[in-house]
Amino acid sequence: MKMAMKDGKIMIKEADQTQTAVIKSWGSFKWQRSVQMFIGDASLENLSRLAKMVRLPQIIEETRIRLQKTADAVEAERVMDHPAALYRYPVKMKLYEHQTRAANMALLVFGLLDPERVMDGNNQEAR
């Protein structure tokens, strides 16, 4: 199986019959007949499924690891009892806990904060 990633899409070519059947069963990849390949989003779910099936190329594996770290940091923020603001948000009133949590998670998801530093609690310059 050959695999490439471009513009947030995963392209899979030359999958054997078993791999083809498994990829079709997921329902998240579409077969492009004109180029003879499966094309799907480079989401954490799709990349994790592919990683269980085959060894991912280095750049795709790094993307999967980065997405997993972000998801872990967002989950940690979600279950935190009393979240502290990870940034000085430009608002006049004090934010409620759920607003602080949502703003922190947005910074993580959009890549404005490094998930590893947030998980370690070393994000002092943002606070």
Backbone as CSV, one residue per row, in Angstrom:
resi,resn,N_x,N_y,N_z,CA_x,CA_y,CA_z,C_x,C_y,C_z
1,MET,0.850,-1.166,0.000,0.000,0.000,0.000,0.898,1.233,0.000
2,LYS,0.572,2.183,-0.871,1.278,3.457,-0.916,0.356,4.522,-0.337
3,MET,0.965,5.465,0.385,0.181,6.463,1.078,0.880,7.818,0.990
4,ALA,0.071,8.868,0.838,0.609,10.236,0.828,-0.416,11.152,1.491
5,MET,0.066,12.323,1.920,-0.809,13.300,2.548,-0.579,14.647,1.881
6,LYS,-1.675,15.314,1.516,-1.587,16.620,0.881,-2.846,17.405,1.196
7,ASP,-2.675,18.643,1.629,-3.795,19.543,1.903,-4.828,18.938,2.855
8,GLY,-4.364,18.248,3.885,-5.272,17.679,4.869,-6.012,16.450,4.400
9,LYS,-5.566,15.851,3.322,-6.182,14.636,2.782,-5.151,13.511,2.746
10,ILE,-5.621,12.294,2.974,-4.787,11.097,2.858,-5.174,10.420,1.550
11,MET,-4.156,10.052,0.788,-4.370,9.353,-0.478,-3.720,7.982,-0.374
12,ILE,-4.488,6.940,-0.668,-4.009,5.568,-0.556,-4.129,4.897,-1.921
13,LYS,-3.029,4.310,-2.343,-2.972,3.638,-3.637,-2.408,2.239,-3.452
14,GLU,-2.778,1.342,-4.329,-2.262,-0.022,-4.385,-2.506,-0.806,-3.099
15,ALA,-3.694,-0.694,-2.543,-4.070,-1.485,-1.375,-4.492,-2.868,-1.844
16,ASP,-4.135,-3.901,-1.066,-4.545,-5.250,-1.452,-6.034,-5.444,-1.141
17,GLN,-6.568,-6.613,-1.448,-8.013,-6.847,-1.307,-8.485,-6.715,0.142
18,THR,-7.699,-7.246,1.067,-8.082,-7.161,2.472,-8.072,-5.713,2.948
19,GLN,-7.022,-4.980,2.620,-6.925,-3.578,3.016,-8.050,-2.760,2.389
20,THR,-8.349,-3.036,1.122,-9.435,-2.337,0.433,-10.773,-2.570,1.132
21,ALA,-11.031,-3.818,1.511,-12.281,-4.141,2.193,-12.382,-3.414,3.541
22,VAL,-11.283,-3.370,4.275,-11.280,-2.702,5.582,-11.488,-1.200,5.402
23,ILE,-10.781,-0.598,4.468,-10.904,0.848,4.233,-12.326,1.206,3.797
24,LYS,-12.920,0.387,2.946,-14.307,0.633,2.519,-15.271,0.542,3.692
25,SER,-15.010,-0.379,4.632,-15.927,-0.572,5.764,-15.956,0.643,6.699
26,TRP,-14.901,1.435,6.714,-14.862,2.624,7.563,-15.840,3.690,7.087
27,GLY,-16.032,3.799,5.793,-16.955,4.787,5.241,-16.428,6.211,5.221
28,SER,-15.172,6.412,5.539,-14.631,7.770,5.567,-13.667,8.052,4.415
29,PHE,-13.392,7.059,3.610,-12.561,7.233,2.413,-13.431,6.984,1.191
30,LYS,-13.178,7.757,0.149,-13.915,7.573,-1.103,-12.953,7.101,-2.179
31,TRP,-13.423,6.201,-3.001,-12.628,5.686,-4.106,-12.749,6.656,-5.286
32,GLN,-11.619,7.183,-5.729,-11.581,8.072,-6.886,-11.146,7.240,-8.089
33,ARG,-12.086,6.930,-8.909,-11.824,6.034,-10.033,-10.848,6.631,-11.036
34,SER,-10.899,7.941,-11.235,-10.050,8.584,-12.235,-8.562,8.459,-11.894
35,VAL,-8.229,8.437,-10.615,-6.824,8.324,-10.206,-6.525,6.993,-9.525
36,GLN,-7.531,6.131,-9.401,-7.386,4.805,-8.822,-6.802,4.842,-7.408
37,MET,-7.428,5.639,-6.535,-6.968,5.709,-5.145,-8.103,6.102,-4.215
38,PHE,-7.910,5.755,-2.939,-8.814,6.198,-1.888,-8.351,7.562,-1.406
39,ILE,-9.309,8.452,-1.150,-8.994,9.776,-0.621,-9.919,10.042,0.560
40,GLY,-9.309,10.490,1.680,-10.080,10.788,2.881,-9.388,11.848,3.707
41,ASP,-10.083,12.354,4.703,-9.528,13.386,5.577,-8.394,12.817,6.430
42,ALA,-7.408,13.653,6.696,-6.291,13.271,7.564,-6.675,13.567,9.013
43,SER,-7.731,12.925,9.484,-8.199,13.117,10.853,-7.490,12.134,11.777
44,LEU,-7.560,12.411,13.060,-6.944,11.524,14.044,-7.547,10.126,13.961
45,GLU,-8.843,10.057,13.790,-9.517,8.759,13.705,-9.014,7.950,12.507
46,ASN,-8.962,8.575,11.326,-8.499,7.866,10.131,-7.033,7.463,10.240
47,LEU,-6.199,8.360,10.741,-4.776,8.054,10.864,-4.531,6.948,11.885
48,SER,-5.286,6.941,12.965,-5.132,5.888,13.970,-5.556,4.531,13.413
49,ARG,-6.626,4.521,12.655,-7.065,3.272,12.028,-6.012,2.745,11.057
50,LEU,-5.468,3.638,10.250,-4.433,3.230,9.305,-3.177,2.747,10.020
51,ALA,-2.826,3.383,11.139,-1.635,2.991,11.904,-1.776,1.583,12.470
52,LYS,-2.994,1.174,12.782,-3.217,-0.189,13.268,-3.087,-1.209,12.152
53,MET,-3.320,-0.762,10.913,-3.295,-1.675,9.775,-1.902,-1.789,9.154
54,VAL,-1.204,-0.662,8.985,0.116,-0.645,8.344,1.017,0.350,9.070
55,ARG,2.296,0.283,8.768,3.239,1.266,9.310,3.117,2.543,8.478
56,LEU,2.838,3.653,9.142,2.646,4.921,8.441,3.993,5.523,8.044
57,PRO,4.029,6.248,6.918,5.241,6.999,6.578,5.545,8.021,7.673
58,GLN,6.796,8.409,7.793,7.282,9.262,8.875,6.456,10.546,9.037
59,ILE,6.245,11.285,7.969,5.539,12.574,8.058,4.080,12.376,8.476
60,ILE,3.467,11.297,8.031,2.070,11.018,8.394,1.995,10.573,9.847
61,GLU,2.968,9.789,10.293,3.011,9.365,11.700,3.214,10.571,12.612
62,GLU,4.053,11.509,12.219,4.260,12.719,13.013,2.976,13.537,13.114
63,THR,2.226,13.597,12.034,0.942,14.295,12.050,-0.026,13.602,13.001
64,ARG,-0.059,12.269,12.974,-0.939,11.505,13.861,-0.572,11.747,15.324
65,ILE,0.716,11.755,15.623,1.165,11.986,16.999,0.805,13.400,17.455
66,ARG,0.986,14.384,16.571,0.647,15.769,16.908,-0.854,15.909,17.184
67,LEU,-1.677,15.285,16.337,-3.126,15.328,16.548,-3.526,14.632,17.848
68,GLN,-2.858,13.527,18.181,-3.160,12.806,19.415,-2.790,13.643,20.640
69,LYS,-1.650,14.325,20.589,-1.245,15.183,21.713,-2.228,16.328,21.904
70,THR,-2.701,16.903,20.807,-3.695,17.972,20.896,-4.996,17.456,21.499
71,ALA,-5.440,16.283,21.048,-6.668,15.692,21.586,-6.526,15.386,23.071
72,ASP,-5.363,14.901,23.488,-5.133,14.616,24.906,-5.152,15.896,25.741
73,ALA,-4.544,16.965,25.221,-4.524,18.236,25.949,-5.929,18.828,26.054
74,VAL,-6.715,18.729,24.998,-8.093,19.226,25.030,-8.920,18.424,26.037
75,GLU,-8.728,17.118,26.066,-9.457,16.277,27.015,-9.064,16.605,28.452
76,ALA,-7.771,16.840,28.677,-7.317,17.210,30.018,-7.935,18.543,30.443
77,GLU,-8.030,19.465,29.516,-8.648,20.766,29.813,-10.141,20.594,30.083
78,ARG,-10.779,19.687,29.369,-12.213,19.471,29.518,-12.584,18.946,30.895
79,VAL,-11.753,18.091,31.451,-12.090,17.478,32.733,-11.483,18.218,33.931
80,MET,-10.754,19.292,33.678,-10.132,20.061,34.759,-11.215,20.730,35.613
81,ASP,-11.044,20.661,36.934,-12.051,21.219,37.849,-12.138,22.739,37.778
82,HIS,-11.014,23.415,37.940,-10.995,24.872,37.938,-9.922,25.340,36.952
83,PRO,-10.296,25.470,35.677,-9.288,25.830,34.673,-8.796,27.263,34.834
84,ALA,-7.500,27.427,34.635,-6.897,28.763,34.650,-6.725,29.206,33.201
85,ALA,-6.857,30.477,32.956,-6.700,30.998,31.598,-5.268,30.763,31.125
86,LEU,-5.125,30.241,29.929,-3.810,29.985,29.347,-3.287,31.198,28.580
87,TYR,-4.105,32.251,28.548,-3.764,33.459,27.810,-4.533,34.609,28.442
88,ARG,-4.032,35.812,28.296,-4.778,36.979,28.802,-5.813,37.356,27.752
89,TYR,-7.007,36.833,27.917,-8.057,37.037,26.924,-8.525,38.495,26.952
90,PRO,-8.748,39.087,25.774,-9.111,40.516,25.690,-10.596,40.761,25.991
91,VAL,-10.981,40.508,27.221,-12.355,40.744,27.649,-12.327,41.581,28.919
92,LYS,-13.379,42.340,29.144,-13.422,43.231,30.304,-13.874,42.499,31.565
93,MET,-14.835,41.621,31.425,-15.384,40.921,32.585,-14.597,39.637,32.840
94,LYS,-14.672,39.167,34.079,-14.040,37.900,34.426,-14.837,36.772,33.758
95,LEU,-14.119,35.852,33.132,-14.777,34.745,32.449,-15.238,33.685,33.448
96,TYR,-16.380,33.063,33.148,-16.822,31.917,33.927,-15.908,30.734,33.604
97,GLU,-15.967,29.706,34.440,-15.096,28.547,34.230,-15.318,27.896,32.874
98,HIS,-16.578,27.735,32.476,-16.842,27.082,31.195,-16.354,27.945,30.024
99,GLN,-16.366,29.252,30.163,-15.856,30.130,29.114,-14.337,30.057,29.036
100,THR,-13.684,30.022,30.181,-12.228,29.880,30.219,-11.817,28.552,29.604
101,ARG,-12.530,27.498,29.977,-12.239,26.165,29.442,-12.398,26.161,27.915
102,ALA,-13.455,26.743,27.420,-13.703,26.769,25.974,-12.637,27.583,25.241
103,ALA,-12.257,28.718,25.792,-11.230,29.549,25.163,-9.886,28.827,25.154
104,ASN,-9.545,28.149,26.241,-8.304,27.382,26.305,-8.301,26.256,25.262
105,MET,-9.427,25.555,25.156,-9.513,24.453,24.197,-9.432,24.978,22.766
106,ALA,-10.007,26.142,22.504,-9.929,26.728,21.162,-8.481,27.049,20.797
107,LEU,-7.720,27.603,21.740,-6.308,27.893,21.476,-5.535,26.619,21.155
108,LEU,-5.856,25.542,21.849,-5.186,24.270,21.591,-5.555,23.700,20.221
109,VAL,-6.846,23.689,19.920,-7.316,23.095,18.664,-6.805,23.864,17.453
110,PHE,-6.753,25.177,17.546,-6.296,25.973,16.409,-4.783,26.106,16.341
111,GLY,-4.075,25.437,17.264,-2.620,25.386,17.189,-1.911,26.626,17.689
112,LEU,-2.568,27.453,18.469,-1.939,28.665,18.986,-1.153,28.411,20.270
113,LEU,-1.387,27.263,20.899,-0.623,26.848,22.069,-0.089,25.445,21.820
114,ASP,1.108,25.176,22.320,1.717,23.862,22.187,1.092,22.921,23.218
115,PRO,0.467,21.823,22.776,-0.202,20.922,23.721,0.750,20.308,24.744
116,GLU,1.991,20.045,24.368,2.948,19.446,25.296,3.249,20.397,26.450
117,ARG,3.405,21.660,26.145,3.713,22.642,27.188,2.512,22.858,28.103
118,VAL,1.326,22.784,27.550,0.119,22.944,28.362,-0.039,21.745,29.290
119,MET,0.207,20.539,28.775,0.082,19.328,29.584,1.119,19.305,30.707
120,ASP,2.314,19.851,30.430,3.375,19.895,31.442,3.162,21.011,32.446
121,GLY,2.309,21.974,32.108,2.078,23.118,32.992,3.172,24.166,32.907
122,ASN,3.960,24.144,31.831,5.073,25.078,31.682,4.738,26.256,30.781
123,ASN,3.488,26.545,30.596,3.083,27.590,29.663,2.993,28.935,30.377
124,GLN,4.074,29.366,30.970,4.059,30.573,31.792,3.930,31.854,30.983
125,GLU,4.551,31.942,29.787,4.502,33.204,29.042,3.112,33.479,28.483
126,ALA,2.286,32.460,28.327,0.940,32.695,27.821,0.012,33.192,28.923
127,ARG,0.318,32.875,30.128,-0.576,33.246,31.243,-0.382,34.644,31.693
